[in-house]
Amino acid sequence: MDGLVQEKILATAQASLSRRWMGIGMFVVLGALLIALAFATPSSSALGLQVFLILCGAVAIAFAVKMHAATRLGLRLTETALCDSDGTEIARIEDIVRVNRGTFAFKPSHGFMLQLAQPRGRRWQPGIWWRMGRRVGIGGVLPGGQTKAIAEVLQVMISERPTG
């Protein structure tokens, strides 16, 4: 044993294969359509438009590649932090102020939003989670039942904190 204590995992979420490939496929199709549209545009009249469409198509395909890598990851909720499966800490439990999973909340599909006490650096794992300042969005291609379970456990952990 290397001296590291293995924390108890309270809840997990993993992208389903069908959702994963649907999300990746949408980015690839968008990129391909934008590039095809660029080449279908008469070049004599709109060279700037063609370049713009090709760049947008390339960005969409780059997002598909990033999403392919990101959706291999899952989420793990432990007693101290919410992390992805490669160990990247998304949010410490003690820093979470609120969990918002309401119908009209600004949150990812099938997911929830966390509000943190202190701002953290920006990160984005497409289809899994993103973080900007004090806000963390969890969801996208993750199954709603799994993200709901994580959100409920987080809400219980927050409500059981000593106040004062």
C-alpha positions in Angstrom: 0.0 0.0 0.0 1.3 3.4 -0.9 -0.1 5.3 2.1 -3.1 6.8 0.2 -6.4 6.2 1.9 -9.1 5.1 -0.5 -12.2 7.3 0.1 -15.7 5.7 0.1 -17.5 6.4 -3.1 -21.1 7.5 -2.3 -22.4 7.8 -5.9 -21.2 7.6 -9.5 -22.4 8.6 -12.9 -21.1 7.3 -16.3 -22.2 8.3 -19.8 -24.2 5.7 -21.6 -22.7 4.6 -24.9 -25.8 5.7 -26.9 -25.8 9.2 -25.4 -22.1 9.5 -25.8 -22.1 8.7 -29.5 -25.3 10.7 -30.1 -23.5 13.8 -28.7 -20.3 13.2 -30.6 -22.2 12.4 -33.8 -24.1 15.7 -33.6 -20.9 17.7 -33.5 -19.4 15.7 -36.4 -22.5 16.1 -38.5 -22.6 19.9 -37.7 -19.0 20.2 -38.7 -19.4 18.3 -41.9 -22.5 20.3 -42.9 -20.7 23.6 -42.3 -17.7 22.5 -44.3 -20.0 21.1 -47.1 -21.9 24.4 -47.1 -18.7 26.3 -47.4 -17.7 24.4 -50.6 -21.2 24.7 -52.0 -21.1 28.5 -51.8 -20.0 30.2 -55.0 -16.4 31.2 -54.3 -16.4 34.4 -56.3 -19.0 36.1 -54.2 -18.3 35.1 -50.6 -14.7 34.1 -49.9 -15.0 35.5 -46.3 -18.1 33.5 -45.7 -16.4 30.3 -47.0 -13.5 30.8 -44.6 -15.8 31.4 -41.7 -17.9 28.3 -42.4 -14.8 26.1 -42.8 -13.4 27.5 -39.4 -16.8 26.9 -37.7 -16.9 23.3 -39.1 -13.4 22.6 -37.9 -14.2 23.9 -34.4 -17.3 21.7 -34.3 -15.2 18.7 -35.3 -12.6 19.6 -32.7 -15.4 19.8 -30.1 -16.4 16.2 -31.2 -12.9 15.0 -30.5 -12.8 16.7 -27.1 -16.2 15.3 -26.3 -15.0 11.8 -27.3 -12.2 12.1 -24.8 -14.3 13.7 -22.0 -17.2 11.2 -22.2 -14.9 8.3 -21.4 -14.8 9.8 -17.9 -17.4 9.4 -15.2 -18.2 11.2 -12.0 -17.5 10.1 -8.4 -19.0 11.6 -5.3 -17.0 10.9 -2.2 -17.4 12.3 1.4 -15.0 15.2 0.6 -15.3 16.0 -3.1 -17.0 15.6 -6.4 -14.4 14.3 -8.9 -14.3 12.9 -12.3 -12.9 9.4 -12.8 -9.4 10.5 -13.7 -9.2 12.2 -10.3 -9.8 15.9 -11.3 -11.5 17.6 -8.4 -14.6 19.4 -9.7 -15.8 20.8 -6.3 -15.0 20.2 -2.6 -18.1 19.3 -0.6 -17.3 22.0 2.0 -17.3 24.7 -0.8 -20.7 23.8 -2.2 -23.3 26.4 -1.1 -26.3 25.2 -3.1 -27.5 22.5 -5.4 -30.0 23.6 -8.1 -31.8 21.0 -10.2 -35.1 22.9 -10.8 -37.0 22.7 -14.0 -36.1 26.3 -15.0 -32.6 26.3 -13.6 -29.7 27.2 -16.0 -28.2 23.7 -16.0 -27.0 21.0 -18.4 -29.5 18.5 -19.8 -30.3 15.7 -17.3 -28.1 17.4 -14.7 -27.9 20.0 -12.0 -26.0 23.2 -11.1 -23.8 23.7 -8.1 -23.0 27.1 -6.5 -19.7 27.3 -4.8 -18.6 29.6 -1.9 -15.4 30.6 -3.7 -14.7 31.0 -7.4 -12.6 28.3 -9.0 -10.8 28.1 -12.4 -12.6 27.5 -15.6 -12.8 23.9 -16.9 -14.9 22.1 -19.4 -15.4 18.5 -20.1 -18.0 18.5 -22.9 -21.1 16.4 -22.1 -19.9 15.7 -18.5 -19.3 19.0 -16.5 -18.2 22.6 -16.7 -17.0 25.1 -14.2 -17.0 28.9 -14.5 -16.3 30.9 -11.4 -18.7 30.0 -8.6 -20.9 27.9 -10.9 -20.5 24.2 -11.8 -22.8 22.5 -14.3 -23.1 18.7 -14.1 -24.8 16.7 -16.8 -25.2 16.5 -20.6 -24.7 12.9 -21.8 -24.9 11.5 -18.2 -28.1 9.6 -17.4 -30.6 11.7 -15.5 -31.2 9.0 -12.8 -27.5 8.9 -11.9 -27.1 12.7 -11.8 -30.3 13.0 -9.8 -28.9 10.5 -7.2 -25.6 12.6 -7.0 -27.6 15.8 -6.5 -29.8 14.3 -3.8 -26.8 13.0 -1.9 -25.2 16.4 -2.2 -28.3 18.1 -0.9 -28.4 15.8 2.1 -24.7 16.4 2.8 -25.3 20.2 2.7 -28.4 20.1 4.9 -26.5 18.0 7.5 -23.7 20.5 7.9 -23.4 22.3 11.2 -24.6 25.9 10.9 -23.1 28.8 12.7 
